[in-house]
Amino acid sequence: MDQLYINRLLKNPDAIVRMRLGINTSGATTIEAFLTQDFDLSASANWSSPFENFAAEASKLVRVVTDLSKIIPGGETLTQVFLGAGGNATFLPFATTIVDYFGTTRPSFSLDLVFIATDATKDPRRDLLKLYSGVFPTRSNEGIFAALSPSGESPFMGAPLGYFSRLGAVERGYVTLQIGRWLFIGKPPLIIKGVNPKISKAPTSKGVPLYVEVGVSLEFALTPSIDDVRNWFPGLSGV
């Protein structure tokens, strides 16, 4: 990554990414990075026929009957009278081709980010550790199991960032995202699925990496509604 490219990022307010991690927990923290690549936010819905499997199995049965009729004297002609299509009809009533809505897949997407040591006090590895806290579990030193353990730690692992949900609602430990001036995702909650870093071998005068590039994979903890999606884009009211 050359200095000219870094300077371009620093001068572009819409390349700035802010992520708030661990919402509603005492350890909530914010990271700020630069977006190095465009990203996509695709979505897909499940539209299918509730009778599709039934029609497929019925079609197999019809084909068995038509094939058997060909080896029975007069059977093939009789089958053509009832089924038509040369006796090779498929069971496919028009009603079975109508689709219904069966839900929308929770979207996931990735961001290509870079943390840069923009001054002598900045160490990009600190922000990387914050991202790691979104995928690695925590250990607890509370509860009866911790009290009985020789190490004083519970044998159970806690969810990253203190994530906690109850009765279909995410209460804490999730992530929000802002990209530049045109995208803010605060609802529904986001979770970090993966962190893939590449640490620069070039050091600063303080002996820390000059930058850390990282690919971050995010996913929604709940399926967004269209009202949620509208609120992601400031200035697009009424769409």
C-alpha positions as CSV (number, residue, x, y, z in Angstrom):
1,M,0.0,0.0,0.0
2,D,1.7,3.2,-1.2
3,Q,1.6,6.6,0.5
4,L,-0.4,8.1,-2.3
5,Y,-3.2,5.6,-1.9
6,I,-3.2,6.2,1.9
7,N,-3.4,10.0,1.3
8,R,-6.4,9.5,-0.9
9,L,-8.2,7.4,1.7
10,L,-7.5,10.0,4.4
11,K,-9.0,12.8,2.3
12,N,-12.2,10.8,1.4
13,P,-14.9,11.1,4.2
14,D,-17.0,8.4,2.5
15,A,-14.2,5.9,2.8
16,I,-14.4,6.1,6.6
17,V,-16.0,3.1,8.4
18,R,-17.2,3.3,12.0
19,M,-18.2,0.2,13.8
20,R,-19.6,0.1,17.3
21,L,-19.0,-3.3,19.0
22,G,-20.7,-4.8,22.0
23,I,-23.8,-2.5,22.1
24,N,-25.5,-2.3,25.5
25,T,-22.5,-3.8,27.3
26,S,-20.0,-2.2,29.7
27,G,-17.2,-3.2,27.2
28,A,-18.7,-1.4,24.2
29,T,-16.1,0.1,22.0
30,T,-15.8,1.9,18.6
31,I,-13.3,1.3,15.8
32,E,-12.6,3.5,12.8
33,A,-11.1,2.2,9.6
34,F,-11.0,3.0,5.9
35,L,-12.9,1.1,3.2
36,T,-10.5,0.0,0.5
37,Q,-13.0,-1.7,-1.8
38,D,-16.6,-1.3,-2.9
39,F,-18.9,-3.8,-1.3
40,D,-22.2,-5.4,-2.1
41,L,-25.2,-6.0,0.1
42,S,-27.3,-8.6,-1.6
43,A,-30.6,-10.1,-0.5
44,S,-32.7,-13.1,-1.5
45,A,-36.2,-14.3,-0.8
46,N,-37.5,-17.8,-0.8
47,W,-40.4,-18.1,-3.2
48,S,-41.6,-21.7,-3.9
49,S,-44.6,-23.8,-4.5
50,P,-46.0,-25.7,-1.4
51,F,-47.2,-28.4,-3.8
52,E,-43.8,-28.8,-5.7
53,N,-42.8,-32.0,-4.0
54,F,-46.2,-33.5,-4.2
55,A,-46.4,-32.8,-8.0
56,A,-42.9,-34.3,-8.5
57,E,-43.8,-37.5,-6.7
58,A,-47.2,-37.7,-8.6
59,S,-45.4,-37.2,-11.9
60,K,-43.1,-40.2,-11.1
61,L,-46.2,-42.3,-10.5
62,V,-47.8,-41.2,-13.7
63,R,-44.7,-42.0,-15.7
64,V,-44.6,-45.5,-14.2
65,V,-48.2,-46.1,-15.2
66,T,-47.5,-44.9,-18.8
67,D,-44.4,-47.0,-19.1
68,L,-46.2,-50.1,-17.8
69,S,-49.1,-49.5,-20.2
70,K,-46.7,-49.8,-23.2
71,I,-46.1,-53.5,-22.4
72,I,-49.8,-54.3,-21.9
73,P,-51.8,-55.1,-25.0
74,G,-54.0,-52.1,-25.7
75,G,-52.8,-50.3,-22.6
76,E,-50.8,-47.6,-24.5
77,T,-53.8,-46.6,-26.6
78,L,-56.0,-46.4,-23.5
79,T,-53.4,-44.3,-21.7
80,Q,-53.3,-41.8,-24.6
81,V,-57.1,-41.4,-24.4
82,F,-56.9,-40.3,-20.8
83,L,-53.6,-38.5,-20.7
84,G,-52.9,-37.3,-24.2
85,A,-49.5,-36.0,-25.1
86,G,-48.6,-39.3,-26.7
87,G,-49.1,-41.1,-23.5
88,N,-46.1,-39.3,-21.9
89,A,-47.9,-36.7,-19.8
90,T,-46.6,-35.4,-16.5
91,F,-48.7,-34.7,-13.5
92,L,-48.5,-30.9,-13.3
93,P,-51.7,-29.1,-12.6
94,F,-51.4,-25.3,-13.0
95,A,-52.3,-24.8,-9.3
96,T,-49.0,-26.6,-8.3
97,T,-46.9,-24.0,-10.2
98,I,-48.1,-21.1,-8.1
99,V,-45.5,-19.9,-5.6
100,D,-45.9,-18.6,-2.1
101,Y,-43.5,-16.6,0.1
102,F,-41.5,-18.6,2.6
103,G,-39.2,-16.0,4.1
104,T,-36.1,-13.9,3.3
105,T,-32.6,-15.1,4.0
106,R,-30.7,-13.0,6.6
107,P,-28.2,-11.0,4.4
108,S,-24.5,-11.3,4.9
109,F,-21.7,-9.2,3.4
110,S,-18.0,-8.5,3.7
111,L,-15.9,-5.3,4.1
112,D,-12.3,-4.8,3.1
113,L,-10.9,-2.4,5.7
114,V,-7.5,-0.9,6.6
115,F,-6.3,0.5,9.9
116,I,-3.5,3.0,9.4
117,A,-1.0,4.3,12.0
118,T,-1.9,7.9,11.1
119,D,0.2,9.3,14.0
120,A,2.7,8.3,16.6
121,T,0.1,7.2,19.1
122,K,-1.8,4.9,16.8
123,D,-1.2,1.2,16.8
124,P,-3.4,-0.6,14.2
125,R,-3.1,-3.9,16.1
126,R,-5.4,-2.5,18.8
127,D,-8.3,-2.2,16.4
128,L,-7.6,-5.7,15.1
129,L,-7.9,-7.0,18.6
130,K,-11.2,-5.3,19.0
131,L,-12.5,-7.0,15.8
132,Y,-11.2,-10.4,17.1
133,S,-13.4,-9.9,20.2
134,G,-16.3,-10.2,17.8
135,V,-15.4,-13.8,16.9
136,F,-13.6,-15.3,19.8
137,P,-15.5,-16.4,22.9
138,T,-15.1,-15.1,26.4
139,R,-14.4,-16.9,29.7
140,S,-16.3,-16.2,32.8
141,N,-15.0,-16.0,36.4
142,E,-18.5,-15.8,37.8
143,G,-21.1,-18.4,38.8
144,I,-21.0,-21.7,40.7
145,F,-18.9,-23.5,38.1
146,A,-16.2,-20.9,38.3
147,A,-16.3,-21.1,42.1
148,L,-15.7,-24.8,42.0
149,S,-13.0,-24.7,39.3
150,P,-9.3,-24.8,40.5
151,S,-8.6,-22.0,38.0
152,G,-11.5,-19.9,39.1
153,E,-12.9,-19.9,35.6
154,S,-16.1,-21.4,34.3
155,P,-15.7,-24.3,31.9
156,F,-18.3,-22.7,29.7
157,M,-17.5,-20.2,26.9
158,G,-19.5,-17.0,26.6
159,A,-20.6,-15.5,23.3
160,P,-18.3,-12.9,21.7
161,L,-18.9,-9.3,22.8
162,G,-21.3,-10.5,25.5
163,Y,-23.9,-11.2,22.8
164,F,-27.3,-12.1,24.4
165,S,-30.7,-12.7,22.9
166,R,-34.1,-13.5,24.5
167,L,-37.4,-14.5,22.9
168,G,-36.4,-13.4,19.4
169,A,-34.9,-10.1,20.4
170,V,-31.1,-9.3,20.6
171,E,-30.5,-7.4,23.8
172,R,-26.8,-6.7,23.8
173,G,-23.4,-7.5,22.4
174,Y,-24.2,-6.8,18.8
175,V,-22.6,-4.5,16.2
176,T,-23.7,-1.3,14.3
177,L,-22.1,0.0,11.2
178,Q,-21.7,3.4,9.5
179,I,-20.0,3.9,6.1
180,G,-19.3,7.5,5.1
181,R,-22.3,9.8,5.0
182,W,-24.7,7.5,3.2
183,L,-25.1,4.3,5.1
184,F,-25.9,3.5,8.7
185,I,-27.0,0.1,9.9
186,G,-28.2,0.2,13.5
187,K,-31.2,-2.1,13.2
188,P,-31.4,-5.1,13.0
189,P,-28.3,-6.0,14.9
190,L,-25.2,-7.2,13.1
191,I,-22.8,-9.9,14.2
192,I,-19.2,-10.6,13.1
193,K,-18.8,-13.9,11.3
194,G,-15.2,-13.7,10.3
195,V,-12.0,-11.6,10.6
196,N,-9.2,-12.1,8.0
197,P,-6.2,-9.8,8.7
198,K,-3.0,-9.1,6.8
199,I,-0.4,-7.2,8.9
200,S,2.1,-4.9,7.2
201,K,5.8,-5.8,7.6
202,A,6.7,-2.1,7.2
203,P,7.0,-0.4,10.7
204,T,6.5,3.1,11.9
205,S,9.2,5.0,13.8
206,K,7.6,3.7,17.0
207,G,8.1,0.1,15.8
208,V,4.5,-0.8,15.2
209,P,3.0,-2.0,11.9
210,L,2.3,0.9,9.5
211,Y,-1.1,-0.6,8.7
212,V,-3.3,-3.7,9.0
213,E,-5.6,-4.7,6.2
214,V,-8.5,-6.9,7.2
215,G,-11.5,-8.5,5.6
216,V,-14.5,-8.5,7.9
217,S,-17.6,-10.7,7.3
218,L,-20.9,-9.5,8.9
219,E,-24.3,-11.0,9.1
220,F,-27.6,-9.8,10.4
221,A,-28.8,-11.4,13.7
222,L,-32.4,-10.9,12.6
223,T,-34.0,-10.7,9.1
224,P,-34.4,-7.0,8.2
225,S,-37.8,-5.6,7.2
226,I,-38.2,-3.2,4.4
227,D,-38.7,-0.4,7.0
228,D,-35.3,-1.3,8.5
229,V,-33.7,-1.2,5.1
230,R,-35.2,2.3,4.3
231,N,-33.6,3.6,7.5
232,W,-30.2,2.5,6.4
233,F,-29.9,5.2,3.8
234,P,-30.1,8.8,5.2
235,G,-31.9,11.3,3.0
236,L,-34.0,8.7,1.2
237,S,-37.3,9.3,3.0
238,G,-40.5,8.6,1.1
239,V,-38.9,5.9,-1.1
